[in-house]
Amino acid sequence: MVNLYPESILKLIQSFSQFPGIGKKTAERLSLYILHASSFEVQTLASNIIELKKKVKLCSICFALADNQTCQICSNQTRDKSAICVVENLADMAAIEKSGAFLGVYHILGGALSPLDGIGPDEIRIKELFLRAKNKNIKEIIIATGTHVEGEATASYISDNLKNTHIKISKIASGVPMGGDLKYVDQVTIQRAMYGRHKF
């Protein structure tokens, strides 16, 4: 079968195909879009990608993505620095941030404890969290790890290691989602909803 495209387009299609969630057809569409885009648009895209690789790093405090030494949340003077919300990854942090329910700062672990996979405390950023916890200004650490086995193990490990400190340790509630029908909810979730019930 004869290739419809010259080598330069095929290379770009191949590059786009390596992106997560991008199939061959989407890669082809993106490549053709770039081919027909103006030189200015293409140069802007290329310079944005290069700038991203040069400038974006991990925040030195919470390990979120940042252009500078600290991220926008850690450097924001209006945030409550006495409350730290511990999450497994950037996506979890983004979900909480979008909810608008938390006005403190974060700590991104970069994963969860999983001894079977060889992931212990040294493989994620638990030591860095414990160092932050030594700050006398920290009043509460909210654990927002996943409800899977690894997330629960991580939450327990953090809680056990900080229980004798001056810090209040809490965990976000989990239960029946809004609009959820009980008959479709698993037993563990219903149990958590029952245990975490509050006064109406």
Backbone as a printed PyTorch tensor [residue, N CA C, xyz], in Angstrom:
tensor([[[  0.8490,  -1.1990,   0.0000],
         [  0.0000,   0.0000,   0.0000],
         [  0.8850,   1.2490,   0.0000]],

        [[  0.5910,   2.1790,  -0.8910],
         [  1.3900,   3.3900,  -1.0410],
         [  0.9980,   4.3980,   0.0360]],

        [[  2.0100,   5.0250,   0.6730],
         [  1.7420,   6.0570,   1.6660],
         [  1.2090,   7.3150,   0.9920]],

        [[  0.1240,   7.8640,   1.5560],
         [ -0.4690,   9.0820,   0.9950],
         [  0.3380,  10.3170,   1.3630]],

        [[  1.1170,  10.2320,   2.4350],
         [  1.7910,  11.3950,   2.9790],
         [  3.3040,  11.2850,   2.8400]],

        [[  3.9530,  12.4460,   2.7020],
         [  5.4280,  12.4470,   2.6920],
         [  5.9670,  12.0980,   4.0800]],

        [[  7.2670,  11.8140,   4.1300],
         [  7.9170,  11.3410,   5.3580],
         [  7.7450,  12.3060,   6.5290]],

        [[  7.8090,  13.6090,   6.2730],
         [  7.7180,  14.6020,   7.3510],
         [  6.3590,  14.5380,   8.0600]],

        [[  5.2820,  14.3330,   7.2810],
         [  3.9440,  14.2230,   7.8830],
         [  3.8120,  12.9040,   8.6370]],

        [[  4.3370,  11.8330,   8.0680],
         [  4.2840,  10.5250,   8.7420],
         [  5.0030,  10.5590,  10.0890]],

        [[  6.1220,  11.2750,  10.1380],
         [  6.8680,  11.4010,  11.4000],
         [  6.0370,  12.1350,  12.4550]],

        [[  5.3370,  13.1980,  12.0160],
         [  4.5200,  13.9680,  12.9490],
         [  3.3260,  13.1360,  13.4310]],

        [[  2.7180,  12.3830,  12.5200],
         [  1.6160,  11.4910,  12.8870],
         [  2.0950,  10.4820,  13.9290]],

        [[  3.2850,   9.9400,  13.6990],
         [  3.8590,   8.9750,  14.6350],
         [  4.1010,   9.6180,  16.0010]],

        [[  4.5770,  10.8590,  16.0050],
         [  4.8260,  11.5680,  17.2620],
         [  3.5330,  11.7880,  18.0380]],

        [[  2.4890,  12.2570,  17.3320],
         [  1.2050,  12.4860,  17.9960],
         [  0.5940,  11.1740,  18.4950]],

        [[  0.8210,  10.0870,  17.7750],
         [  0.2660,   8.7880,  18.1520],
         [  0.7990,   8.2960,  19.4900]],

        [[  1.9410,   8.8190,  19.9080],
         [  2.5340,   8.4040,  21.1790],
         [  1.8980,   9.1100,  22.3710]],

        [[  1.0840,  10.1420,  22.1120],
         [  0.4080,  10.8500,  23.1900],
         [ -0.6950,   9.9620,  23.7640]],

        [[ -0.9170,   9.9940,  25.0890],
         [ -1.9940,   9.1880,  25.6690],
         [ -3.3630,   9.6300,  25.1590]],

        [[ -4.1710,   8.6680,  24.7710],
         [ -5.5240,   8.9560,  24.3030],
         [ -5.6000,   9.4180,  22.8570]],

        [[ -4.4720,   9.4880,  22.1670],
         [ -4.4620,   9.9160,  20.7630],
         [ -4.2530,   8.7010,  19.8660]],

        [[ -5.2700,   8.3940,  19.0720],
         [ -5.1760,   7.2820,  18.1260],
         [ -4.6050,   7.7530,  16.8030]],

        [[ -4.4820,   6.8250,  15.8750],
         [ -3.8860,   7.1220,  14.5610],
         [ -4.6880,   8.1850,  13.7910]],

        [[ -6.0230,   8.0770,  13.8420],
         [ -6.8550,   9.0230,  13.0860],
         [ -6.7630,  10.4290,  13.6640]],

        [[ -6.7920,  10.5250,  14.9800],
         [ -6.6730,  11.8390,  15.6210],
         [ -5.2930,  12.4270,  15.3490]],

        [[ -4.2630,  11.5950,  15.3960],
         [ -2.8970,  12.0410,  15.1100],
         [ -2.8000,  12.5660,  13.6820]],

        [[ -3.4760,  11.9050,  12.7830],
         [ -3.4960,  12.3320,  11.3810],
         [ -4.1850,  13.6820,  11.2420]],

        [[ -5.3400,  13.8520,  11.9260],
         [ -6.0770,  15.1230,  11.8760],
         [ -5.2420,  16.2680,  12.4400]],

        [[ -4.5740,  16.0210,  13.5710],
         [ -3.7380,  17.0550,  14.1910],
         [ -2.5810,  17.4480,  13.2760]],

        [[ -1.9860,  16.4580,  12.6450],
         [ -0.8560,  16.7190,  11.7410],
         [ -1.2900,  17.5540,  10.5460]],

        [[ -2.4500,  17.2310,   9.9810],
         [ -2.9610,  17.9920,   8.8320],
         [ -3.3800,  19.3980,   9.2500]],

        [[ -3.8900,  19.5230,  10.4820],
         [ -4.2390,  20.8570,  10.9870],
         [ -2.9880,  21.7310,  11.0630]],

        [[ -1.9180,  21.1610,  11.6060],
         [ -0.6580,  21.9050,  11.7290],
         [ -0.1000,  22.2570,  10.3490]],

        [[ -0.2430,  21.3370,   9.4060],
         [  0.2320,  21.5820,   8.0390],
         [ -0.4500,  22.8130,   7.4340]],

        [[ -1.7470,  22.9640,   7.7030],
         [ -2.5050,  24.0680,   7.0990],
         [ -2.5620,  25.3140,   7.9860]],

        [[ -2.0360,  25.2310,   9.1920],
         [ -2.0150,  26.3930,  10.0910],
         [ -0.9770,  27.4000,   9.6010]],

        [[ -1.1220,  28.6360,  10.0470],
         [ -0.1640,  29.6710,   9.6440],
         [  1.1890,  29.4140,  10.3120]],

        [[  2.2340,  29.9720,   9.7300],
         [  3.5760,  29.8250,  10.2910],
         [  3.6300,  30.3780,  11.7110]],

        [[  2.8900,  31.4640,  11.9590],
         [  2.8610,  32.0670,  13.2930],
         [  2.2750,  31.0960,  14.3140]],

        [[  1.1540,  30.4440,  13.9560],
         [  0.5100,  29.4930,  14.8680],
         [  1.4400,  28.3220,  15.1910]],

        [[  2.1190,  27.8280,  14.1660],
         [  3.0160,  26.6870,  14.3530],
         [  4.2120,  27.0790,  15.2170]],

        [[  4.7700,  28.2700,  14.9580],
         [  5.9090,  28.7470,  15.7460],
         [  5.5080,  28.9810,  17.2050]],

        [[  4.2880,  29.5050,  17.4150],
         [  3.7890,  29.7320,  18.7750],
         [  3.6360,  28.4120,  19.5170]],

        [[  3.0640,  27.4160,  18.8300],
         [  2.9000,  26.0850,  19.4340],
         [  4.2530,  25.4920,  19.7990]],

        [[  5.1870,  25.5560,  18.8680],
         [  6.5230,  24.9920,  19.1050],
         [  7.2290,  25.6990,  20.2650]],

        [[  7.1300,  27.0250,  20.3150],
         [  7.8020,  27.7750,  21.3870],
         [  7.1350,  27.5100,  22.7370]],

        [[  5.8000,  27.3050,  22.7340],
         [  5.0950,  26.9850,  23.9810],
         [  5.5360,  25.6320,  24.5260]],

        [[  5.7340,  24.6660,  23.6440],
         [  6.1880,  23.3310,  24.0610],
         [  7.6100,  23.4160,  24.6210]],

        [[  8.4720,  24.1570,  23.9360],
         [  9.8630,  24.3050,  24.3910],
         [  9.9090,  25.0320,  25.7300]],

        [[  9.0840,  26.0940,  25.8660],
         [  9.0440,  26.8570,  27.1170],
         [  8.5520,  25.9830,  28.2740]],

        [[  7.5360,  25.1590,  27.9950],
         [  7.0080,  24.2410,  29.0070],
         [  8.1100,  23.3150,  29.5210]],

        [[  8.8790,  22.7470,  28.5970],
         [  9.9550,  21.8200,  28.9900],
         [ 11.0620,  22.5320,  29.7580]],

        [[ 11.3060,  23.7890,  29.4240],
         [ 12.3730,  24.5410,  30.0790],
         [ 11.9710,  25.0530,  31.4550]],

        [[ 10.7100,  25.5490,  31.5780],
         [ 10.3230,  26.2950,  32.7660],
         [  9.5700,  25.4970,  33.8220]],

        [[  8.7240,  24.5530,  33.4040],
         [  7.8590,  23.8820,  34.3840],
         [  8.6560,  22.8960,  35.2210]],

        [[  8.4860,  23.0140,  36.5420],
         [  9.1780,  22.1460,  37.4970],
         [  8.2220,  21.8320,  38.6350]],

        [[  8.6780,  21.0530,  39.5960],
         [  7.8530,  20.7560,  40.7660],
         [  8.0420,  21.8360,  41.8200]],

        [[  6.9440,  22.2310,  42.4350],
         [  6.9820,  23.1900,  43.5310],
         [  7.8610,  22.6350,  44.6490]],

        [[  8.7080,  23.4560,  45.2010],
         [  9.6360,  23.0070,  46.2380],
         [  8.9410,  22.7140,  47.5700]],

        [[  7.6780,  23.1310,  47.6910],
         [  6.9370,  22.9090,  48.9410],
         [  5.9530,  21.7490,  48.8120]],

        [[  5.0390,  21.8460,  47.8390],
         [  3.9510,  20.8530,  47.7550],
         [  4.1070,  19.8470,  46.6180]],

        [[  5.0180,  20.1140,  45.6860],
         [  5.3030,  19.2370,  44.5420],
         [  4.2450,  19.2820,  43.4360]],

        [[  3.4840,  20.3760,  43.4070],
         [  2.6080,  20.6300,  42.2580],
         [  3.4710,  21.1960,  41.1370]],

        [[  2.8960,  21.3740,  39.9570],
         [  3.6390,  21.9550,  38.8460],
         [  3.7510,  23.4630,  39.0260]],

        [[  4.9160,  23.9980,  38.6910],
         [  5.1470,  25.4330,  38.8840],
         [  6.1090,  25.9730,  37.8340]],

        [[  5.9650,  27.2600,  37.5330],
         [  6.9090,  27.9550,  36.6540],
         [  8.0790,  28.5100,  37.4500]],

        [[  7.8440,  28.7030,  38.7530],
         [  8.8590,  29.2670,  39.6370],
         [  9.2060,  28.2680,  40.7420]],

        [[  9.9210,  28.7210,  41.7550],
         [ 10.3230,  27.8580,  42.8660],
         [  9.1130,  27.2720,  43.5800]],

        [[  8.0740,  28.1000,  43.7380],
         [  6.8390,  27.6340,  44.3810],
         [  5.6520,  27.8230,  43.4320]],

        [[  4.6270,  27.0080,  43.6280],
         [  3.4420,  27.0700,  42.7620],
         [  2.5540,  28.2520,  43.1520]],

        [[  1.5030,  28.4730,  42.3810],
         [  0.6190,  29.6170,  42.6230],
         [ -0.1340,  29.4870,  43.9410]],

        [[ -0.4400,  28.2580,  44.3480],
         [ -1.1790,  28.0710,  45.5960],
         [ -0.2770,  28.3250,  46.8010]],

        [[  0.9160,  27.7330,  46.7960],
         [  1.8380,  27.9160,  47.9170],
         [  2.3010,  29.3610,  48.0640]],

        [[  2.3880,  30.0780,  46.9650],
         [  2.8480,  31.4730,  47.0190],
         [  1.7000,  32.4630,  47.2250]],

        [[  0.4710,  31.9580,  47.2610],
         [ -0.7070,  32.8140,  47.4550],
         [ -0.8660,  33.1360,  48.9490]],

        [[ -0.7460,  34.3960,  49.3000],
         [ -0.7890,  34.8110,  50.7050],
         [ -2.1760,  34.6820,  51.3360]],

        [[ -3.2030,  34.5130,  50.5150],
         [ -4.5600,  34.4040,  51.0690],
         [ -4.9110,  32.9570,  51.4540]],

        [[ -4.0730,  31.9860,  51.0560],
         [ -4.3530,  30.5860,  51.3980],
         [ -4.0090,  30.3230,  52.8630]],

        [[ -4.7590,  29.4050,  53.4610],
         [ -4.5360,  29.0260,  54.8560],
         [ -3.3730,  28.0440,  54.9250]],

        [[ -2.2030,  28.5370,  55.3200],
         [ -0.9960,  27.6980,  55.3550],
         [ -0.9760,  26.7420,  56.5530]],

        [[ -1.9490,  26.8640,  57.4340],
         [ -1.9770,  25.9920,  58.6160],
         [ -2.6650,  24.6540,  58.3200]],

        [[ -3.3200,  24.5510,  57.1650],
         [ -4.0280,  23.3210,  56.7940],
         [ -3.4300,  22.7420,  55.5170]],

        [[ -2.9880,  21.4820,  55.5950],
         [ -2.4060,  20.8000,  54.4340],
         [ -3.3010,  19.6450,  54.0280]],

        [[ -3.6840,  19.6060,  52.7700],
         [ -4.4700,  18.4950,  52.2220],
         [ -3.5090,  17.5730,  51.4630]],

        [[ -3.4440,  16.3210,  51.8900],
         [ -2.5180,  15.3510,  51.3040],
         [ -3.2410,  14.5460,  50.2240]],

        [[ -2.7120,  14.5920,  49.0070],
         [ -3.3030,  13.8550,  47.8850],
         [ -2.2450,  12.9740,  47.2250]],

        [[ -2.7170,  12.0160,  46.4400],
         [ -1.7920,  11.1070,  45.7670],
         [ -1.1500,  11.7400,  44.5430]],

        [[ -1.9220,  12.5020,  43.7760],
         [ -1.3900,  13.0430,  42.5290],
         [ -2.0070,  14.3940,  42.1750]],

        [[ -1.5000,  14.9650,  41.1030],
         [ -1.9360,  16.2900,  40.6620],
         [ -3.4150,  16.3110,  40.2970]],

        [[ -3.9170,  15.2200,  39.6880],
         [ -5.3270,  15.1600,  39.2880],
         [ -6.2420,  15.2310,  40.5040]],

        [[ -5.8380,  14.5840,  41.6120],
         [ -6.6290,  14.6310,  42.8490],
         [ -6.6640,  16.0510,  43.4020]],

        [[ -5.5100,  16.6980,  43.3620],
         [ -5.4280,  18.0900,  43.8180],
         [ -6.3410,  18.9820,  42.9740]],

        [[ -6.3110,  18.7840,  41.6630],
         [ -7.1350,  19.5960,  40.7520],
         [ -8.6210,  19.4000,  41.0410]],

        [[ -9.0260,  18.1470,  41.3320],
         [-10.4320,  17.8540,  41.6170],
         [-10.8990,  18.5880,  42.8710]],

        [[-10.0600,  18.5690,  43.9170],
         [-10.4150,  19.2580,  45.1700],
         [-10.4320,  20.7590,  44.9450]],

        [[ -9.4540,  21.2530,  44.2220],
         [ -9.3470,  22.6950,  43.9730],
         [-10.5590,  23.2010,  43.1860]],

        [[-11.0060,  22.4250,  42.1960],
         [-12.1670,  22.8220,  41.3890],
         [-13.4360,  22.8740,  42.2180]],

        [[-13.4960,  22.0780,  43.2780],
         [-14.6960,  22.0590,  44.1200],
         [-14.8460,  23.3570,  44.9100]],

        [[-13.7190,  24.0480,  45.1410],
         [-13.7520,  25.2880,  45.9030],
         [-13.9910,  25.0820,  47.3930]],

        [[-13.9210,  23.8200,  47.8490],
         [-14.2300,  23.4980,  49.2430],
         [-13.0340,  23.6100,  50.1780]],

        [[-11.8500,  23.7950,  49.6180],
         [-10.6360,  23.8210,  50.4480],
         [ -9.8070,  25.0520,  50.1160]],

        [[ -9.4320,  25.8020,  51.1400],
         [ -8.6790,  27.0460,  50.9350],
         [ -7.2920,  26.9970,  51.5640]],

        [[ -6.8470,  25.7920,  51.9260],
         [ -5.5150,  25.6340,  52.4810],
         [ -4.4950,  25.3580,  51.3920]],

        [[ -3.4460,  24.6060,  51.7480],
         [ -2.4070,  24.2350,  50.7860],
         [ -2.3670,  22.7090,  50.6530]],

        [[ -1.5550,  22.2200,  49.7490],
         [ -1.5430,  20.7890,  49.4330],
         [ -0.1730,  20.1520,  49.6510]],

        [[ -0.2040,  18.8220,  49.6330],
         [  1.0350,  18.0410,  49.5730],
         [  0.7630,  16.8650,  48.6440]],

        [[  1.4960,  16.8070,  47.5290],
         [  1.2940,  15.7390,  46.5510],
         [  2.3160,  14.6360,  46.8020]],

        [[  1.8180,  13.4580,  47.1590],
         [  2.6990,  12.3340,  47.4950],
         [  3.3910,  11.7340,  46.2800]],

        [[  2.7320,  11.7830,  45.1430],
         [  3.2970,  11.1530,  43.9430],
         [  3.0120,   9.6600,  43.8950]],

        [[  1.9270,   9.2370,  44.5460],
         [  1.5510,   7.8230,  44.5450],
         [  1.0290,   7.3930,  45.8960]],

        [[  0.8930,   6.0810,  46.0570],
         [  0.4160,   5.5160,  47.3160],
         [  1.2690,   4.3110,  47.6730]],

        [[  1.3020,   3.9790,  48.9500],
         [  2.0820,   2.8250,  49.4070],
         [  1.5150,   1.5320,  48.8190]],

        [[  2.3920,   0.7130,  48.2870],
         [  1.9860,  -0.5670,  47.7190],
         [  3.1680,  -1.5300,  47.8100]],

        [[  3.3250,  -2.1730,  48.9770],
         [  4.4650,  -3.0760,  49.1920],
         [  4.5880,  -4.1740,  48.1350]],

        [[  3.4590,  -4.6580,  47.6400],
         [  3.4930,  -5.7190,  46.6160],
         [  4.1320,  -5.2360,  45.3200]],

        [[  4.0180,  -3.9380,  45.0610],
         [  4.6250,  -3.3530,  43.8580],
         [  5.9700,  -2.7070,  44.1560]],

        [[  6.4560,  -2.9030,  45.3730],
         [  7.7500,  -2.3400,  45.7490],
         [  7.7230,  -0.8530,  46.0310]],

        [[  6.5180,  -0.3230,  46.3270],
         [  6.4030,   1.1080,  46.6180],
         [  6.2490,   1.2900,  48.1220]],

        [[  7.3390,   1.7030,  48.7670],
         [  7.3350,   1.9670,  50.1920],
         [  7.3990,   3.4550,  50.4660]],

        [[  7.5660,   3.8530,  51.7260],
         [  7.6130,   5.2800,  52.0810],
         [  8.7150,   6.0600,  51.3640]],

        [[  9.8100,   5.3820,  51.0080],
         [ 10.9160,   6.0770,  50.3380],
         [ 10.6350,   6.3620,  48.8650]],

        [[  9.6480,   5.6680,  48.3050],
         [  9.3380,   5.8400,  46.8780],
         [  8.3400,   6.9610,  46.6260]],

        [[  7.6580,   7.4180,  47.6690],
         [  6.7530,   8.5630,  47.5290],
         [  7.1810,   9.6460,  48.5290]],

        [[  6.5050,  10.7900,  48.5330],
         [  6.9840,  11.9480,  49.2950],
         [  6.3740,  12.0350,  50.6990]],

        [[  6.4830,  10.9360,  51.4480],
         [  5.9760,  10.9260,  52.8190],
         [  6.9640,  11.6190,  53.7670]],

        [[  8.2520,  11.3930,  53.5710],
         [  9.2600,  12.0360,  54.4330],
         [  9.1540,  13.5560,  54.3410]],

        [[  8.9150,  14.0350,  53.1330],
         [  8.7780,  15.4830,  52.9240],
         [  7.5530,  16.0200,  53.6710]],

        [[  6.4830,  15.2040,  53.7150],
         [  5.2870,  15.5990,  54.4660],
         [  5.6020,  15.6780,  55.9580]],

        [[  6.3190,  14.6950,  56.4680],
         [  6.6690,  14.6780,  57.8920],
         [  7.5640,  15.8690,  58.2530]],

        [[  8.4180,  16.2760,  57.3260],
         [  9.2530,  17.4640,  57.5530],
         [  8.3830,  18.7160,  57.6450]],

        [[  7.3980,  18.8070,  56.7640],
         [  6.4850,  19.9540,  56.7920],
         [  5.6810,  19.9700,  58.0950]],

        [[  5.3570,  18.7770,  58.5910],
         [  4.5460,  18.6570,  59.8090],
         [  5.2740,  19.1720,  61.0490]],

        [[  6.5970,  19.3170,  60.9610],
         [  7.3690,  19.8140,  62.1040],
         [  7.1900,  21.3170,  62.3090]],

        [[  6.6300,  21.9620,  61.3090],
         [  6.3540,  23.3960,  61.4140],
         [  5.2290,  23.6190,  62.4320]],

        [[  5.4900,  24.4080,  63.4440],
         [  4.5200,  24.6370,  64.5180],
         [  3.2620,  25.3540,  64.0430]],

        [[  3.3340,  25.9730,  62.8700],
         [  2.1650,  26.6900,  62.3460],
         [  1.1400,  25.7620,  61.7010]],

        [[  1.5290,  24.5030,  61.4670],
         [  0.6070,  23.5430,  60.8680],
         [ -0.3650,  23.0550,  61.9330]],

        [[ -1.6570,  23.2760,  61.7010],
         [ -2.6790,  22.8890,  62.6760],
         [ -3.4470,  21.6320,  62.2690]],

        [[ -3.6000,  21.4250,  60.9660],
         [ -4.3780,  20.2620,  60.5170],
         [ -3.7930,  19.6800,  59.2330]],

        [[ -3.7730,  18.3490,  59.1690],
         [ -3.4320,  17.6390,  57.9430],
         [ -4.6430,  16.8030,  57.5510]],

        [[ -5.1690,  17.1040,  56.3720],
         [ -6.3490,  16.4070,  55.8620],
         [ -5.8750,  15.3720,  54.8540]],

        [[ -6.1460,  14.1180,  55.1260],
         [ -5.7020,  13.0490,  54.2310],
         [ -6.7870,  12.7800,  53.1980]],

        [[ -6.4240,  12.9660,  51.9360],
         [ -7.3830,  12.7860,  50.8390],
         [ -6.8560,  11.7700,  49.8340]],

        [[ -6.2980,  10.6740,  50.3650],
         [ -5.8390,   9.5960,  49.4880],
         [ -7.0490,   8.7870,  49.0250]],

        [[ -6.8510,   7.9320,  48.0240],
         [ -7.9480,   7.1550,  47.4650],
         [ -8.5200,   6.1500,  48.4470]],

        [[ -9.7050,   5.6520,  48.1420],
         [-10.3620,   4.6740,  49.0140],
         [ -9.9690,   3.2410,  48.6520]],

        [[ -9.0540,   3.0780,  47.6990],
         [ -8.5430,   1.7440,  47.3720],
         [ -7.5980,   1.2870,  48.4810]],

        [[ -7.1930,   0.0250,  48.4460],
         [ -6.3680,  -0.5580,  49.5040],
         [ -5.0880,   0.2460,  49.7240]],

        [[ -4.4210,   0.6220,  48.6250],
         [ -3.1690,   1.3620,  48.7240],
         [ -3.3840,   2.7430,  49.3580]],

        [[ -4.4710,   3.3960,  48.9630],
         [ -4.7830,   4.7070,  49.5220],
         [ -5.0730,   4.6450,  51.0090]],

        [[ -5.8000,   3.5970,  51.4170],
         [ -6.1210,   3.4180,  52.8390],
         [ -4.8570,   3.1130,  53.6430]],

        [[ -3.9730,   2.2920,  53.0650],
         [ -2.7170,   1.9480,  53.7430],
         [ -1.8570,   3.2000,  53.9160]],

        [[ -1.8440,   4.0390,  52.9060],
         [ -1.0790,   5.2850,  52.9620],
         [ -1.6380,   6.2160,  54.0270]],

        [[ -2.9640,   6.3260,  54.0760],
         [ -3.6220,   7.1750,  55.0750],
         [ -3.3030,   6.6880,  56.4870]],

        [[ -3.3610,   5.3860,  56.6910],
         [ -3.0740,   4.8110,  58.0140],
         [ -1.6290,   5.0610,  58.4160]],

        [[ -0.7140,   4.8990,  57.4650],
         [  0.7160,   5.1080,  57.7370],
         [  0.9740,   6.5540,  58.1580]],

        [[  0.3780,   7.4830,  57.4410],
         [  0.5600,   8.9030,  57.7580],
         [ -0.0290,   9.2140,  59.1320]],

        [[ -1.2440,   8.7330,  59.3540],
         [ -1.9290,   8.9750,  60.6210],
         [ -1.1490,   8.4070,  61.8100]],

        [[ -0.6700,   7.1850,  61.6650],
         [  0.0860,   6.5270,  62.7450],
         [  1.3610,   7.2940,  63.0930]],

        [[  2.0110,   7.8430,  62.0710],
         [  3.2760,   8.5430,  62.2940],
         [  3.1060,   9.9650,  62.8180]],

        [[  1.9050,  10.4990,  62.7040],
         [  1.6750,  11.8740,  63.1460],
         [  0.7450,  11.9710,  64.3530]],

        [[  0.3180,  10.8100,  64.8890],
         [ -0.6950,  10.8410,  65.9520],
         [ -0.1920,  11.4820,  67.2450]],

        [[  1.1090,  11.4810,  67.4740],
         [  1.6430,  12.0620,  68.7080],
         [  2.1510,  13.4920,  68.5250]],

        [[  1.7300,  14.1270,  67.4520],
         [  2.1350,  15.5140,  67.2050],
         [  1.0240,  16.4640,  67.6460]],

        [[  1.2890,  17.7650,  67.5110],
         [  0.3030,  18.7910,  67.8730],
         [ -0.7700,  18.9570,  66.7990]],

        [[ -0.6450,  18.2150,  65.7030],
         [ -1.4890,  18.4340,  64.5280],
         [ -2.7580,  17.5810,  64.5710]],

        [[ -3.8730,  18.1990,  64.1880],
         [ -5.1310,  17.4660,  64.0290],
         [ -5.0570,  16.6990,  62.7060]],

        [[ -5.2860,  15.3900,  62.7560],
         [ -5.2690,  14.5670,  61.5410],
         [ -6.7000,  14.2000,  61.1940]],

        [[ -7.1210,  14.5150,  59.9910],
         [ -8.4770,  14.1720,  59.5540],
         [ -8.4260,  13.5230,  58.1800]],

        [[ -9.5140,  12.8760,  57.8110],
         [ -9.6030,  12.2340,  56.4910],
         [-10.8960,  12.6910,  55.8450]],

        [[-10.8490,  12.9430,  54.5520],
         [-12.0790,  13.3860,  53.8880],
         [-13.1130,  12.2670,  53.9580]],

        [[-14.3720,  12.6680,  54.0730],
         [-15.4560,  11.6880,  54.1520],
         [-15.6650,  11.0450,  52.7920]],

        [[-16.1550,   9.8270,  52.8140],
         [-16.5190,   9.1690,  51.5630],
         [-17.8400,   8.4610,  51.7800]],

        [[-18.6400,   8.4040,  50.7610],
         [-19.9490,   7.7850,  50.9160],
         [-20.7250,   7.7970,  49.6200]],

        [[-22.0410,   7.8660,  49.7340],
         [-22.9220,   7.7980,  48.5710],
         [-22.8230,   9.1010,  47.7810]],

        [[-22.5450,   9.0270,  46.4710],
         [-22.4400,  10.2570,  45.6770],
         [-23.7930,  10.9300,  45.4940]],

        [[-23.7770,  12.2350,  45.2660],
         [-25.0100,  12.9900,  45.0250],
         [-25.7400,  12.4000,  43.8200]],

        [[-27.0270,  12.1730,  43.9760],
         [-27.8240,  11.6080,  42.8920],
         [-27.6640,  10.1100,  42.7500]],

        [[-26.8720,   9.5140,  43.6630],
         [-26.6220,   8.0720,  43.5850],
         [-27.8080,   7.2620,  44.0940]],

        [[-28.0960,   6.1640,  43.4440],
         [-29.1570,   5.2480,  43.8500],
         [-28.5200,   4.1590,  44.6970]],

        [[-29.0380,   3.9690,  45.9290],
         [-28.4130,   3.0330,  46.8650],
         [-28.2600,   1.6190,  46.3110]],

        [[-29.1880,   1.2050,  45.4790],
         [-29.1050,  -0.1800,  44.9940],
         [-27.9150,  -0.4140,  44.0710]],

        [[-27.3170,   0.6740,  43.5740],
         [-26.1580,   0.5410,  42.6970],
         [-24.8400,   0.8070,  43.4220]],

        [[-24.9230,   1.1600,  44.7110],
         [-23.7240,   1.5120,  45.4770],
         [-23.1680,   0.2690,  46.1640]],

        [[-21.8390,   0.1010,  46.1230],
         [-21.2290,  -1.0850,  46.7310],
         [-21.3130,  -1.0250,  48.2550]],

        [[-21.1520,  -2.1840,  48.8900],
         [-21.3400,  -2.3170,  50.3330],
         [-20.3370,  -1.4920,  51.1410]],

        [[-19.0850,  -1.4580,  50.6830],
         [-18.0570,  -0.6990,  51.4100],
         [-18.4140,   0.7840,  51.4410]],

        [[-18.8850,   1.3100,  50.3110],
         [-19.2630,   2.7230,  50.2360],
         [-20.4380,   3.0110,  51.1630]],

        [[-21.4170,   2.1020,  51.2000],
         [-22.5670,   2.2800,  52.0910],
         [-22.1160,   2.2440,  53.5520]],

        [[-21.1940,   1.3340,  53.8760],
         [-20.6580,   1.2650,  55.2330],
         [-20.0130,   2.5890,  55.6240]],

        [[-19.1960,   3.1320,  54.7210],
         [-18.5130,   4.3990,  55.0100],
         [-19.5250,   5.5220,  55.1940]],

        [[-20.5590,   5.5110,  54.3710],
         [-21.5940,   6.5380,  54.4790],
         [-22.3040,   6.4450,  55.8280]],

        [[-22.5420,   5.2200,  56.3040],
         [-23.1870,   5.0260,  57.5990],
         [-22.2890,   5.4750,  58.7400]],

        [[-21.0250,   5.0570,  58.6870],
         [-20.0730,   5.4150,  59.7460],
         [-19.8160,   6.9200,  59.7800]],

        [[-19.8410,   7.5400,  58.6200],
         [-19.5320,   8.9630,  58.5340],
         [-20.7590,   9.8460,  58.5980]],

        [[-21.8930,   9.2840,  59.0340],
         [-23.1330,  10.0770,  59.0730],
         [-23.0000,  11.2350,  60.0670]],

        [[-23.7740,  12.2940,  59.8130],
         [-23.7250,  13.4720,  60.6780],
         [-25.1280,  13.9280,  61.0160]],

        [[-25.2180,  14.8020,  61.9830],
         [-26.5250,  15.2880,  62.4360],
         [-27.2070,  16.0700,  61.3350]],

        [[-28.4840,  15.8330,  61.1400],
         [-29.2390,  16.4610,  60.0660],
         [-29.8170,  17.7960,  60.5530]]])
